[in-house]
Amino acid sequence: MSRRLLKFVTILVGLTGLVRAQEADGLLADIVTSTGQNFTIELRYDAAPRTVAHFMRLASGDQPWLDHATGNVVNEVPYFTGSKFQKFLSQSGPNRAYLQFGERKDLFGTEGPGYVLRDEIRRYGNGSGALILPHAAYTVTMANNGPHSSGGRIIITLVNDPQFDDVNSAFGTVRQQYYTYNSQGQPTGVTNGRIAVDNIFGSFGQVSITSISIRRRGVGANAFDETQHWGELPTMGKVPITSVTHTPTNVILHHDSQAGGVYRSYASPDLFNWYYAPSFDVYHGVGVGPSSPMSLTHGGSPRGFYRLTGVFYPVTTAPQNLYDSSISVGVGTVDNVRFDFDASGTQSIYTFPNGDWGELIYDYTVTGPYTAELHVTTPGLAETTYTLYFGGKNLNVSTTERMSAKIKYAGQDEKDSFFTIGPSAL
């Protein structure tokens, strides 16, 4: 071998080793797009391990998801493949710019994989310190429609955006470098992944995801066991219709139910075109009775075909009742009312900060795996509905955590609020 050739090989090997050494350790998701604007997301399992585990399952096809057009449960198909990037740029107010992908909508506006996830917003110091992953530029976070409502829509921030802090579950960052490797695992090049994200945002054409692949580099990434977090993720499946009752205006579907299940109905006139029929039954907790039959309007059609799908939540945070507990609800930064419930559910009172109190008349309804409504109808008080989003944002459900709430006074707009739950004074 000539000295010149030997020198060239030595330089090539040295450069290859340099490229390999430059890629930092981490749990990595390589995003390949239709336009070649590729980038890598570092999945921050220290900030949101459950959310990371869910993203990995959706990306690989291991997590079932719902085809909103047919009502069928899709298995072993990567959820994000083919997903188009959408861009958002604020026209007024605070500077906001971000990309979004993972949206799957039908004609009724239904979106996501067919279920919701509990928020996961972790802070240092077991919840008392700074956010582990604040929303700086190029943060990857879950889109949502309110507390505990994220699913499959993913946001990539392009500017520092603290409006997402304590609201959205951040679980990754776009890395500066995007590395490519050959089939032997040798590095073949490196490009700027953040510029790729900027180019997608600035593109006039449609950009979609071709593939997402997961890589692990380093001891920490290899030690992360995502299967430990699968136990909370929802499962999905077809639900047998046990019998059908017909009336002149409705068809009533009877089915078996399961605690912690959400059931969705679809109808078709011909077995080819399916339509989502907006009817939900939600069941939570051990000991919940059988479901009510699902009644659908058939519009006088001489025939119809129906199917049910179920989403089953192995972990629910909304308690079945408020017995032997107290709820303190606030507006702004000061608690404005406290509700106490005795151990048997036969006595309950309200107390205002000025000391005024009285008997509480209310209805309490669990409306989702992580939500419930407290409807207060006490004479002399304004009729009010409190929507309570039960917590668990900092890994575990905490009885002292300040949790999100919404307050709706009769005849007024809904207001954002918060609440805490504690022991009863009764």
Contacts in CASP RR format, 6 or more apart in sequence:
PFRMAT RR
TARGET T0000
AUTHOR 0000-0000-0000
METHOD contacts of the structure
MODEL  1
MSRRLLKFVTILVGLTGLVRAQEADGLLADIVTSTGQNFTIELRYDAAPR
TVAHFMRLASGDQPWLDHATGNVVNEVPYFTGSKFQKFLSQSGPNRAYLQ
FGERKDLFGTEGPGYVLRDEIRRYGNGSGALILPHAAYTVTMANNGPHSS
GGRIIITLVNDPQFDDVNSAFGTVRQQYYTYNSQGQPTGVTNGRIAVDNI
FGSFGQVSITSISIRRRGVGANAFDETQHWGELPTMGKVPITSVTHTPTN
VILHHDSQAGGVYRSYASPDLFNWYYAPSFDVYHGVGVGPSSPMSLTHGG
SPRGFYRLTGVFYPVTTAPQNLYDSSISVGVGTVDNVRFDFDASGTQSIY
TFPNGDWGELIYDYTVTGPYTAELHVTTPGLAETTYTLYFGGKNLNVSTT
ERMSAKIKYAGQDEKDSFFTIGPSAL
1 9 0 8 1.000
16 186 0 8 1.000
16 187 0 8 1.000
17 187 0 8 1.000
19 179 0 8 1.000
19 187 0 8 1.000
19 189 0 8 1.000
19 190 0 8 1.000
20 186 0 8 1.000
20 187 0 8 1.000
22 177 0 8 1.000
22 190 0 8 1.000
23 177 0 8 1.000
23 179 0 8 1.000
23 187 0 8 1.000
23 190 0 8 1.000
23 217 0 8 1.000
24 175 0 8 1.000
24 217 0 8 1.000
25 217 0 8 1.000
25 218 0 8 1.000
25 219 0 8 1.000
25 220 0 8 1.000
25 221 0 8 1.000
26 42 0 8 1.000
26 43 0 8 1.000
26 216 0 8 1.000
26 217 0 8 1.000
26 218 0 8 1.000
26 220 0 8 1.000
26 221 0 8 1.000
27 42 0 8 1.000
27 43 0 8 1.000
27 45 0 8 1.000
27 52 0 8 1.000
27 214 0 8 1.000
27 215 0 8 1.000
27 216 0 8 1.000
27 220 0 8 1.000
27 221 0 8 1.000
27 224 0 8 1.000
28 40 0 8 1.000
28 41 0 8 1.000
28 42 0 8 1.000
28 43 0 8 1.000
28 175 0 8 1.000
28 214 0 8 1.000
28 215 0 8 1.000
28 216 0 8 1.000
28 217 0 8 1.000
28 221 0 8 1.000
29 40 0 8 1.000
29 41 0 8 1.000
29 43 0 8 1.000
29 55 0 8 1.000
29 56 0 8 1.000
29 59 0 8 1.000
29 212 0 8 1.000
29 213 0 8 1.000
29 214 0 8 1.000
29 215 0 8 1.000
30 38 0 8 1.000
30 39 0 8 1.000
30 40 0 8 1.000
30 178 0 8 1.000
30 212 0 8 1.000
30 213 0 8 1.000
30 214 0 8 1.000
30 215 0 8 1.000
31 38 0 8 1.000
31 39 0 8 1.000
31 40 0 8 1.000
31 41 0 8 1.000
31 209 0 8 1.000
31 212 0 8 1.000
32 38 0 8 1.000
32 209 0 8 1.000
32 210 0 8 1.000
32 211 0 8 1.000
32 212 0 8 1.000
32 213 0 8 1.000
33 85 0 8 1.000
33 196 0 8 1.000
33 200 0 8 1.000
33 207 0 8 1.000
33 208 0 8 1.000
33 209 0 8 1.000
33 210 0 8 1.000
34 206 0 8 1.000
34 207 0 8 1.000
34 208 0 8 1.000
34 209 0 8 1.000
34 210 0 8 1.000
35 199 0 8 1.000
35 200 0 8 1.000
35 203 0 8 1.000
35 207 0 8 1.000
36 196 0 8 1.000
37 196 0 8 1.000
37 197 0 8 1.000
37 199 0 8 1.000
37 200 0 8 1.000
37 203 0 8 1.000
37 207 0 8 1.000
38 178 0 8 1.000
38 191 0 8 1.000
38 193 0 8 1.000
38 196 0 8 1.000
39 174 0 8 1.000
39 175 0 8 1.000
39 178 0 8 1.000
39 193 0 8 1.000
39 194 0 8 1.000
39 196 0 8 1.000
39 197 0 8 1.000
40 174 0 8 1.000
40 175 0 8 1.000
40 177 0 8 1.000
40 178 0 8 1.000
40 179 0 8 1.000
40 193 0 8 1.000
41 140 0 8 1.000
41 172 0 8 1.000
41 173 0 8 1.000
41 174 0 8 1.000
41 175 0 8 1.000
42 172 0 8 1.000
42 173 0 8 1.000
42 174 0 8 1.000
42 175 0 8 1.000
43 52 0 8 1.000
43 55 0 8 1.000
43 56 0 8 1.000
43 171 0 8 1.000
43 172 0 8 1.000
43 214 0 8 1.000
44 52 0 8 1.000
44 132 0 8 1.000
44 133 0 8 1.000
44 170 0 8 1.000
44 171 0 8 1.000
44 172 0 8 1.000
44 173 0 8 1.000
45 52 0 8 1.000
45 53 0 8 1.000
45 224 0 8 1.000
45 226 0 8 1.000
46 132 0 8 1.000
47 122 0 8 1.000
47 132 0 8 1.000
47 133 0 8 1.000
47 170 0 8 1.000
47 171 0 8 1.000
47 172 0 8 1.000
48 120 0 8 1.000
48 121 0 8 1.000
48 122 0 8 1.000
48 133 0 8 1.000
48 169 0 8 1.000
48 170 0 8 1.000
48 171 0 8 1.000
48 172 0 8 1.000
49 120 0 8 1.000
49 224 0 8 1.000
49 226 0 8 1.000
49 228 0 8 1.000
49 229 0 8 1.000
50 117 0 8 1.000
50 118 0 8 1.000
50 120 0 8 1.000
50 229 0 8 1.000
50 232 0 8 1.000
50 233 0 8 1.000
51 117 0 8 1.000
51 120 0 8 1.000
51 142 0 8 1.000
51 150 0 8 1.000
51 169 0 8 1.000
51 171 0 8 1.000
52 171 0 8 1.000
52 172 0 8 1.000
52 224 0 8 1.000
52 226 0 8 1.000
52 229 0 8 1.000
53 226 0 8 1.000
53 227 0 8 1.000
53 228 0 8 1.000
53 229 0 8 1.000
53 230 0 8 1.000
53 233 0 8 1.000
54 63 0 8 1.000
54 117 0 8 1.000
54 151 0 8 1.000
54 229 0 8 1.000
54 233 0 8 1.000
55 154 0 8 1.000
55 171 0 8 1.000
56 62 0 8 1.000
56 214 0 8 1.000
56 226 0 8 1.000
57 63 0 8 1.000
57 226 0 8 1.000
57 230 0 8 1.000
57 233 0 8 1.000
58 65 0 8 1.000
58 78 0 8 1.000
58 79 0 8 1.000
58 80 0 8 1.000
58 113 0 8 1.000
58 152 0 8 1.000
59 78 0 8 1.000
59 79 0 8 1.000
59 80 0 8 1.000
59 212 0 8 1.000
59 214 0 8 1.000
60 78 0 8 1.000
60 214 0 8 1.000
61 75 0 8 1.000
61 76 0 8 1.000
61 77 0 8 1.000
61 78 0 8 1.000
61 79 0 8 1.000
62 76 0 8 1.000
63 79 0 8 1.000
63 113 0 8 1.000
63 233 0 8 1.000
64 73 0 8 1.000
64 74 0 8 1.000
64 75 0 8 1.000
64 235 0 8 1.000
64 236 0 8 1.000
64 237 0 8 1.000
65 73 0 8 1.000
65 74 0 8 1.000
65 77 0 8 1.000
65 79 0 8 1.000
65 112 0 8 1.000
65 113 0 8 1.000
65 114 0 8 1.000
65 236 0 8 1.000
66 72 0 8 1.000
66 73 0 8 1.000
66 74 0 8 1.000
66 112 0 8 1.000
66 113 0 8 1.000
66 114 0 8 1.000
66 115 0 8 1.000
66 236 0 8 1.000
66 264 0 8 1.000
66 309 0 8 1.000
66 311 0 8 1.000
67 73 0 8 1.000
67 74 0 8 1.000
68 104 0 8 1.000
68 105 0 8 1.000
68 106 0 8 1.000
68 108 0 8 1.000
68 110 0 8 1.000
68 111 0 8 1.000
68 112 0 8 1.000
68 114 0 8 1.000
68 276 0 8 1.000
69 106 0 8 1.000
69 274 0 8 1.000
70 266 0 8 1.000
70 274 0 8 1.000
71 264 0 8 1.000
71 266 0 8 1.000
71 274 0 8 1.000
71 276 0 8 1.000
71 307 0 8 1.000
71 309 0 8 1.000
72 309 0 8 1.000
73 236 0 8 1.000
73 237 0 8 1.000
73 238 0 8 1.000
73 309 0 8 1.000
78 211 0 8 1.000
78 212 0 8 1.000
79 102 0 8 1.000
79 113 0 8 1.000
79 152 0 8 1.000
80 101 0 8 1.000
80 102 0 8 1.000
80 154 0 8 1.000
80 209 0 8 1.000
80 212 0 8 1.000
81 209 0 8 1.000
81 210 0 8 1.000
81 211 0 8 1.000
81 212 0 8 1.000
82 208 0 8 1.000
82 209 0 8 1.000
82 210 0 8 1.000
83 101 0 8 1.000
83 102 0 8 1.000
83 103 0 8 1.000
83 104 0 8 1.000
83 208 0 8 1.000
83 209 0 8 1.000
84 101 0 8 1.000
84 206 0 8 1.000
84 207 0 8 1.000
84 208 0 8 1.000
84 209 0 8 1.000
85 99 0 8 1.000
85 100 0 8 1.000
85 101 0 8 1.000
85 200 0 8 1.000
85 201 0 8 1.000
85 206 0 8 1.000
85 207 0 8 1.000
85 208 0 8 1.000
85 209 0 8 1.000
86 99 0 8 1.000
86 100 0 8 1.000
86 101 0 8 1.000
86 103 0 8 1.000
87 97 0 8 1.000
87 98 0 8 1.000
87 99 0 8 1.000
87 100 0 8 1.000
87 200 0 8 1.000
87 201 0 8 1.000
87 202 0 8 1.000
88 96 0 8 1.000
88 97 0 8 1.000
88 98 0 8 1.000
88 99 0 8 1.000
88 100 0 8 1.000
89 96 0 8 1.000
89 97 0 8 1.000
90 96 0 8 1.000
90 97 0 8 1.000
94 163 0 8 1.000
95 159 0 8 1.000
96 159 0 8 1.000
96 161 0 8 1.000
96 163 0 8 1.000
97 157 0 8 1.000
97 158 0 8 1.000
97 159 0 8 1.000
97 201 0 8 1.000
98 155 0 8 1.000
98 156 0 8 1.000
98 157 0 8 1.000
98 158 0 8 1.000
98 159 0 8 1.000
98 161 0 8 1.000
99 155 0 8 1.000
99 156 0 8 1.000
99 158 0 8 1.000
99 197 0 8 1.000
99 200 0 8 1.000
99 201 0 8 1.000
100 143 0 8 1.000
100 153 0 8 1.000
100 154 0 8 1.000
100 155 0 8 1.000
100 156 0 8 1.000
101 153 0 8 1.000
101 154 0 8 1.000
101 209 0 8 1.000
102 112 0 8 1.000
102 152 0 8 1.000
102 153 0 8 1.000
102 154 0 8 1.000
103 111 0 8 1.000
103 112 0 8 1.000
103 152 0 8 1.000
103 153 0 8 1.000
104 111 0 8 1.000
104 112 0 8 1.000
104 113 0 8 1.000
105 111 0 8 1.000
106 276 0 8 1.000
108 276 0 8 1.000
108 278 0 8 1.000
110 276 0 8 1.000
111 153 0 8 1.000
112 151 0 8 1.000
112 152 0 8 1.000
112 153 0 8 1.000
113 151 0 8 1.000
113 152 0 8 1.000
114 151 0 8 1.000
114 236 0 8 1.000
114 311 0 8 1.000
115 151 0 8 1.000
115 234 0 8 1.000
115 236 0 8 1.000
115 262 0 8 1.000
115 311 0 8 1.000
115 313 0 8 1.000
116 148 0 8 1.000
116 149 0 8 1.000
116 150 0 8 1.000
116 151 0 8 1.000
116 369 0 8 1.000
116 370 0 8 1.000
117 142 0 8 1.000
117 148 0 8 1.000
117 150 0 8 1.000
117 151 0 8 1.000
117 169 0 8 1.000
117 233 0 8 1.000
117 234 0 8 1.000
118 148 0 8 1.000
118 232 0 8 1.000
118 315 0 8 1.000
118 317 0 8 1.000
118 369 0 8 1.000
118 370 0 8 1.000
118 391 0 8 1.000
118 392 0 8 1.000
118 393 0 8 1.000
119 144 0 8 1.000
119 147 0 8 1.000
119 148 0 8 1.000
119 150 0 8 1.000
119 168 0 8 1.000
119 169 0 8 1.000
119 391 0 8 1.000
119 392 0 8 1.000
119 393 0 8 1.000
120 169 0 8 1.000
120 171 0 8 1.000
120 393 0 8 1.000
120 395 0 8 1.000
121 131 0 8 1.000
121 166 0 8 1.000
121 167 0 8 1.000
121 168 0 8 1.000
121 169 0 8 1.000
121 170 0 8 1.000
121 393 0 8 1.000
121 394 0 8 1.000
122 131 0 8 1.000
122 132 0 8 1.000
122 133 0 8 1.000
122 393 0 8 1.000
122 394 0 8 1.000
122 395 0 8 1.000
123 129 0 8 1.000
123 130 0 8 1.000
123 131 0 8 1.000
123 132 0 8 1.000
123 394 0 8 1.000
124 130 0 8 1.000
124 131 0 8 1.000
124 132 0 8 1.000
126 394 0 8 1.000
127 394 0 8 1.000
131 165 0 8 1.000
131 166 0 8 1.000
131 170 0 8 1.000
133 139 0 8 1.000
133 170 0 8 1.000
133 171 0 8 1.000
133 172 0 8 1.000
133 173 0 8 1.000
134 162 0 8 1.000
134 165 0 8 1.000
134 170 0 8 1.000
135 141 0 8 1.000
135 157 0 8 1.000
135 160 0 8 1.000
135 161 0 8 1.000
135 162 0 8 1.000
135 163 0 8 1.000
135 164 0 8 1.000
135 165 0 8 1.000
135 168 0 8 1.000
135 170 0 8 1.000
136 157 0 8 1.000
136 160 0 8 1.000
136 173 0 8 1.000
137 157 0 8 1.000
137 158 0 8 1.000
137 159 0 8 1.000
137 160 0 8 1.000
138 156 0 8 1.000
138 157 0 8 1.000
138 158 0 8 1.000
138 173 0 8 1.000
138 174 0 8 1.000
138 194 0 8 1.000
138 197 0 8 1.000
139 156 0 8 1.000
139 157 0 8 1.000
139 161 0 8 1.000
139 164 0 8 1.000
139 170 0 8 1.000
139 172 0 8 1.000
139 173 0 8 1.000
140 154 0 8 1.000
140 155 0 8 1.000
140 156 0 8 1.000
140 170 0 8 1.000
140 171 0 8 1.000
140 172 0 8 1.000
140 173 0 8 1.000
140 174 0 8 1.000
141 154 0 8 1.000
141 155 0 8 1.000
141 157 0 8 1.000
141 164 0 8 1.000
141 168 0 8 1.000
141 169 0 8 1.000
141 170 0 8 1.000
141 171 0 8 1.000
141 172 0 8 1.000
142 150 0 8 1.000
142 151 0 8 1.000
142 152 0 8 1.000
142 153 0 8 1.000
142 154 0 8 1.000
142 155 0 8 1.000
142 168 0 8 1.000
142 169 0 8 1.000
142 170 0 8 1.000
142 171 0 8 1.000
143 150 0 8 1.000
143 152 0 8 1.000
143 153 0 8 1.000
143 154 0 8 1.000
143 155 0 8 1.000
143 168 0 8 1.000
144 150 0 8 1.000
144 151 0 8 1.000
144 153 0 8 1.000
144 167 0 8 1.000
144 168 0 8 1.000
144 169 0 8 1.000
146 167 0 8 1.000
146 389 0 8 1.000
146 404 0 8 1.000
147 370 0 8 1.000
147 371 0 8 1.000
147 389 0 8 1.000
147 403 0 8 1.000
147 404 0 8 1.000
148 369 0 8 1.000
148 370 0 8 1.000
148 371 0 8 1.000
148 389 0 8 1.000
148 391 0 8 1.000
150 168 0 8 1.000
150 169 0 8 1.000
155 164 0 8 1.000
155 168 0 8 1.000
156 174 0 8 1.000
156 197 0 8 1.000
157 164 0 8 1.000
158 197 0 8 1.000
158 198 0 8 1.000
158 201 0 8 1.000
164 170 0 8 1.000
174 193 0 8 1.000
174 194 0 8 1.000
174 197 0 8 1.000
175 193 0 8 1.000
175 194 0 8 1.000
176 192 0 8 1.000
176 193 0 8 1.000
176 194 0 8 1.000
177 190 0 8 1.000
177 191 0 8 1.000
177 192 0 8 1.000
177 193 0 8 1.000
178 190 0 8 1.000
178 191 0 8 1.000
178 192 0 8 1.000
178 193 0 8 1.000
178 196 0 8 1.000
179 187 0 8 1.000
179 189 0 8 1.000
179 190 0 8 1.000
180 187 0 8 1.000
180 188 0 8 1.000
180 189 0 8 1.000
180 190 0 8 1.000
180 191 0 8 1.000
181 187 0 8 1.000
181 188 0 8 1.000
182 188 0 8 1.000
200 207 0 8 1.000
216 222 0 8 1.000
216 224 0 8 1.000
231 314 0 8 1.000
231 315 0 8 1.000
232 314 0 8 1.000
232 315 0 8 1.000
233 314 0 8 1.000
234 311 0 8 1.000
234 312 0 8 1.000
234 313 0 8 1.000
234 314 0 8 1.000
235 311 0 8 1.000
235 312 0 8 1.000
235 314 0 8 1.000
236 309 0 8 1.000
236 310 0 8 1.000
236 311 0 8 1.000
236 312 0 8 1.000
237 309 0 8 1.000
237 310 0 8 1.000
237 312 0 8 1.000
238 307 0 8 1.000
238 308 0 8 1.000
238 309 0 8 1.000
238 310 0 8 1.000
239 255 0 8 1.000
239 256 0 8 1.000
239 263 0 8 1.000
239 308 0 8 1.000
239 309 0 8 1.000
239 310 0 8 1.000
240 255 0 8 1.000
240 256 0 8 1.000
240 308 0 8 1.000
241 253 0 8 1.000
241 254 0 8 1.000
241 255 0 8 1.000
241 306 0 8 1.000
241 307 0 8 1.000
241 308 0 8 1.000
242 254 0 8 1.000
242 255 0 8 1.000
242 256 0 8 1.000
243 254 0 8 1.000
244 251 0 8 1.000
244 252 0 8 1.000
244 253 0 8 1.000
244 254 0 8 1.000
244 306 0 8 1.000
245 251 0 8 1.000
245 252 0 8 1.000
245 254 0 8 1.000
245 293 0 8 1.000
246 252 0 8 1.000
248 300 0 8 1.000
249 297 0 8 1.000
249 298 0 8 1.000
249 299 0 8 1.000
249 300 0 8 1.000
250 295 0 8 1.000
250 296 0 8 1.000
250 297 0 8 1.000
250 298 0 8 1.000
251 295 0 8 1.000
251 296 0 8 1.000
251 298 0 8 1.000
251 304 0 8 1.000
251 306 0 8 1.000
252 293 0 8 1.000
252 294 0 8 1.000
252 295 0 8 1.000
252 296 0 8 1.000
253 265 0 8 1.000
253 293 0 8 1.000
253 294 0 8 1.000
253 295 0 8 1.000
253 296 0 8 1.000
253 306 0 8 1.000
253 308 0 8 1.000
254 293 0 8 1.000
255 263 0 8 1.000
255 291 0 8 1.000
255 293 0 8 1.000
255 294 0 8 1.000
255 308 0 8 1.000
256 290 0 8 1.000
256 291 0 8 1.000
257 263 0 8 1.000
257 281 0 8 1.000
257 283 0 8 1.000
257 288 0 8 1.000
257 289 0 8 1.000
257 290 0 8 1.000
257 291 0 8 1.000
258 283 0 8 1.000
258 312 0 8 1.000
259 283 0 8 1.000
259 284 0 8 1.000
259 285 0 8 1.000
259 286 0 8 1.000
259 287 0 8 1.000
259 288 0 8 1.000
260 282 0 8 1.000
260 283 0 8 1.000
260 284 0 8 1.000
260 285 0 8 1.000
260 288 0 8 1.000
260 312 0 8 1.000
260 313 0 8 1.000
260 316 0 8 1.000
260 369 0 8 1.000
261 281 0 8 1.000
261 282 0 8 1.000
261 283 0 8 1.000
261 284 0 8 1.000
261 310 0 8 1.000
261 311 0 8 1.000
261 312 0 8 1.000
261 313 0 8 1.000
262 280 0 8 1.000
262 281 0 8 1.000
262 282 0 8 1.000
262 283 0 8 1.000
262 310 0 8 1.000
262 311 0 8 1.000
262 312 0 8 1.000
262 313 0 8 1.000
262 368 0 8 1.000
262 369 0 8 1.000
263 279 0 8 1.000
263 280 0 8 1.000
263 281 0 8 1.000
263 291 0 8 1.000
263 294 0 8 1.000
263 308 0 8 1.000
263 309 0 8 1.000
263 310 0 8 1.000
263 311 0 8 1.000
264 276 0 8 1.000
264 279 0 8 1.000
264 280 0 8 1.000
264 308 0 8 1.000
264 309 0 8 1.000
264 310 0 8 1.000
264 311 0 8 1.000
265 276 0 8 1.000
265 277 0 8 1.000
265 279 0 8 1.000
265 294 0 8 1.000
265 296 0 8 1.000
265 306 0 8 1.000
265 307 0 8 1.000
265 308 0 8 1.000
266 274 0 8 1.000
266 275 0 8 1.000
266 276 0 8 1.000
266 277 0 8 1.000
266 306 0 8 1.000
266 307 0 8 1.000
266 308 0 8 1.000
266 309 0 8 1.000
267 274 0 8 1.000
267 275 0 8 1.000
267 277 0 8 1.000
267 296 0 8 1.000
267 298 0 8 1.000
267 304 0 8 1.000
267 305 0 8 1.000
267 306 0 8 1.000
268 274 0 8 1.000
268 275 0 8 1.000
268 304 0 8 1.000
268 305 0 8 1.000
268 306 0 8 1.000
268 307 0 8 1.000
269 301 0 8 1.000
269 303 0 8 1.000
269 304 0 8 1.000
269 305 0 8 1.000
270 305 0 8 1.000
271 305 0 8 1.000
274 307 0 8 1.000
277 296 0 8 1.000
277 306 0 8 1.000
279 294 0 8 1.000
279 295 0 8 1.000
279 296 0 8 1.000
281 291 0 8 1.000
281 292 0 8 1.000
281 294 0 8 1.000
282 366 0 8 1.000
282 367 0 8 1.000
282 368 0 8 1.000
282 369 0 8 1.000
283 289 0 8 1.000
283 291 0 8 1.000
284 313 0 8 1.000
284 316 0 8 1.000
284 318 0 8 1.000
284 320 0 8 1.000
284 366 0 8 1.000
284 368 0 8 1.000
284 369 0 8 1.000
285 316 0 8 1.000
285 320 0 8 1.000
288 320 0 8 1.000
294 308 0 8 1.000
296 306 0 8 1.000
298 304 0 8 1.000
313 369 0 8 1.000
315 369 0 8 1.000
316 366 0 8 1.000
316 368 0 8 1.000
316 369 0 8 1.000
316 370 0 8 1.000
317 369 0 8 1.000
317 370 0 8 1.000
317 390 0 8 1.000
317 391 0 8 1.000
317 392 0 8 1.000
317 397 0 8 1.000
318 366 0 8 1.000
318 367 0 8 1.000
318 368 0 8 1.000
318 369 0 8 1.000
318 370 0 8 1.000
318 371 0 8 1.000
318 372 0 8 1.000
318 388 0 8 1.000
318 390 0 8 1.000
319 325 0 8 1.000
319 366 0 8 1.000
319 372 0 8 1.000
319 390 0 8 1.000
320 366 0 8 1.000
321 341 0 8 1.000
321 345 0 8 1.000
321 364 0 8 1.000
322 339 0 8 1.000
322 341 0 8 1.000
322 348 0 8 1.000
322 364 0 8 1.000
322 374 0 8 1.000
323 341 0 8 1.000
323 342 0 8 1.000
323 343 0 8 1.000
323 344 0 8 1.000
323 345 0 8 1.000
324 341 0 8 1.000
324 342 0 8 1.000
324 343 0 8 1.000
324 423 0 8 1.000
324 424 0 8 1.000
325 341 0 8 1.000
325 421 0 8 1.000
325 422 0 8 1.000
325 423 0 8 1.000
325 424 0 8 1.000
326 338 0 8 1.000
326 339 0 8 1.000
326 340 0 8 1.000
326 341 0 8 1.000
326 421 0 8 1.000
326 422 0 8 1.000
326 423 0 8 1.000
326 424 0 8 1.000
326 425 0 8 1.000
327 338 0 8 1.000
327 339 0 8 1.000
327 374 0 8 1.000
327 386 0 8 1.000
327 388 0 8 1.000
327 419 0 8 1.000
327 420 0 8 1.000
327 421 0 8 1.000
327 422 0 8 1.000
328 335 0 8 1.000
328 337 0 8 1.000
328 338 0 8 1.000
328 339 0 8 1.000
328 419 0 8 1.000
328 420 0 8 1.000
328 421 0 8 1.000
328 422 0 8 1.000
329 335 0 8 1.000
329 336 0 8 1.000
329 337 0 8 1.000
329 338 0 8 1.000
329 339 0 8 1.000
329 386 0 8 1.000
329 405 0 8 1.000
329 407 0 8 1.000
329 417 0 8 1.000
329 418 0 8 1.000
329 419 0 8 1.000
330 336 0 8 1.000
330 337 0 8 1.000
330 405 0 8 1.000
330 417 0 8 1.000
330 418 0 8 1.000
330 419 0 8 1.000
331 407 0 8 1.000
331 415 0 8 1.000
331 417 0 8 1.000
332 417 0 8 1.000
332 418 0 8 1.000
334 353 0 8 1.000
335 353 0 8 1.000
335 420 0 8 1.000
336 352 0 8 1.000
336 353 0 8 1.000
337 350 0 8 1.000
337 351 0 8 1.000
337 352 0 8 1.000
338 350 0 8 1.000
338 351 0 8 1.000
338 352 0 8 1.000
339 348 0 8 1.000
339 349 0 8 1.000
339 350 0 8 1.000
339 351 0 8 1.000
339 360 0 8 1.000
339 362 0 8 1.000
339 374 0 8 1.000
340 348 0 8 1.000
340 349 0 8 1.000
340 351 0 8 1.000
340 424 0 8 1.000
340 425 0 8 1.000
340 426 0 8 1.000
341 347 0 8 1.000
341 348 0 8 1.000
341 424 0 8 1.000
341 426 0 8 1.000
342 348 0 8 1.000
342 424 0 8 1.000
342 426 0 8 1.000
343 424 0 8 1.000
343 426 0 8 1.000
347 359 0 8 1.000
347 426 0 8 1.000
348 359 0 8 1.000
348 360 0 8 1.000
348 362 0 8 1.000
348 426 0 8 1.000
349 357 0 8 1.000
349 358 0 8 1.000
349 359 0 8 1.000
349 360 0 8 1.000
349 426 0 8 1.000
350 357 0 8 1.000
350 358 0 8 1.000
350 360 0 8 1.000
350 376 0 8 1.000
350 378 0 8 1.000
350 381 0 8 1.000
351 357 0 8 1.000
351 358 0 8 1.000
358 378 0 8 1.000
359 378 0 8 1.000
360 376 0 8 1.000
360 378 0 8 1.000
361 376 0 8 1.000
361 377 0 8 1.000
361 378 0 8 1.000
361 379 0 8 1.000
362 374 0 8 1.000
362 375 0 8 1.000
362 376 0 8 1.000
362 377 0 8 1.000
362 378 0 8 1.000
363 373 0 8 1.000
363 374 0 8 1.000
363 375 0 8 1.000
363 377 0 8 1.000
364 372 0 8 1.000
364 373 0 8 1.000
364 374 0 8 1.000
364 375 0 8 1.000
365 372 0 8 1.000
365 373 0 8 1.000
365 375 0 8 1.000
366 372 0 8 1.000
367 373 0 8 1.000
367 387 0 8 1.000
370 389 0 8 1.000
370 390 0 8 1.000
370 391 0 8 1.000
371 387 0 8 1.000
371 388 0 8 1.000
371 389 0 8 1.000
371 390 0 8 1.000
372 387 0 8 1.000
372 388 0 8 1.000
372 390 0 8 1.000
373 385 0 8 1.000
373 386 0 8 1.000
373 387 0 8 1.000
373 388 0 8 1.000
374 385 0 8 1.000
374 386 0 8 1.000
374 388 0 8 1.000
375 383 0 8 1.000
375 384 0 8 1.000
375 385 0 8 1.000
375 386 0 8 1.000
376 383 0 8 1.000
376 384 0 8 1.000
376 385 0 8 1.000
376 386 0 8 1.000
377 383 0 8 1.000
382 409 0 8 1.000
382 410 0 8 1.000
383 409 0 8 1.000
383 410 0 8 1.000
384 407 0 8 1.000
384 408 0 8 1.000
384 409 0 8 1.000
384 410 0 8 1.000
385 407 0 8 1.000
385 408 0 8 1.000
386 405 0 8 1.000
386 406 0 8 1.000
386 407 0 8 1.000
386 408 0 8 1.000
386 417 0 8 1.000
386 419 0 8 1.000
387 405 0 8 1.000
387 406 0 8 1.000
387 407 0 8 1.000
387 408 0 8 1.000
387 414 0 8 1.000
388 403 0 8 1.000
388 405 0 8 1.000
388 419 0 8 1.000
389 403 0 8 1.000
389 404 0 8 1.000
389 405 0 8 1.000
390 397 0 8 1.000
390 403 0 8 1.000
390 421 0 8 1.000
391 397 0 8 1.000
391 398 0 8 1.000
391 401 0 8 1.000
391 403 0 8 1.000
391 404 0 8 1.000
392 398 0 8 1.000
392 401 0 8 1.000
392 403 0 8 1.000
393 401 0 8 1.000
394 401 0 8 1.000
399 421 0 8 1.000
399 422 0 8 1.000
400 420 0 8 1.000
400 422 0 8 1.000
401 420 0 8 1.000
402 418 0 8 1.000
402 419 0 8 1.000
402 420 0 8 1.000
403 418 0 8 1.000
403 419 0 8 1.000
403 420 0 8 1.000
403 421 0 8 1.000
404 416 0 8 1.000
404 417 0 8 1.000
404 418 0 8 1.000
405 416 0 8 1.000
405 417 0 8 1.000
405 418 0 8 1.000
405 419 0 8 1.000
406 414 0 8 1.000
406 415 0 8 1.000
406 416 0 8 1.000
406 417 0 8 1.000
407 414 0 8 1.000
407 415 0 8 1.000
407 417 0 8 1.000
408 414 0 8 1.000
408 415 0 8 1.000
409 415 0 8 1.000
END
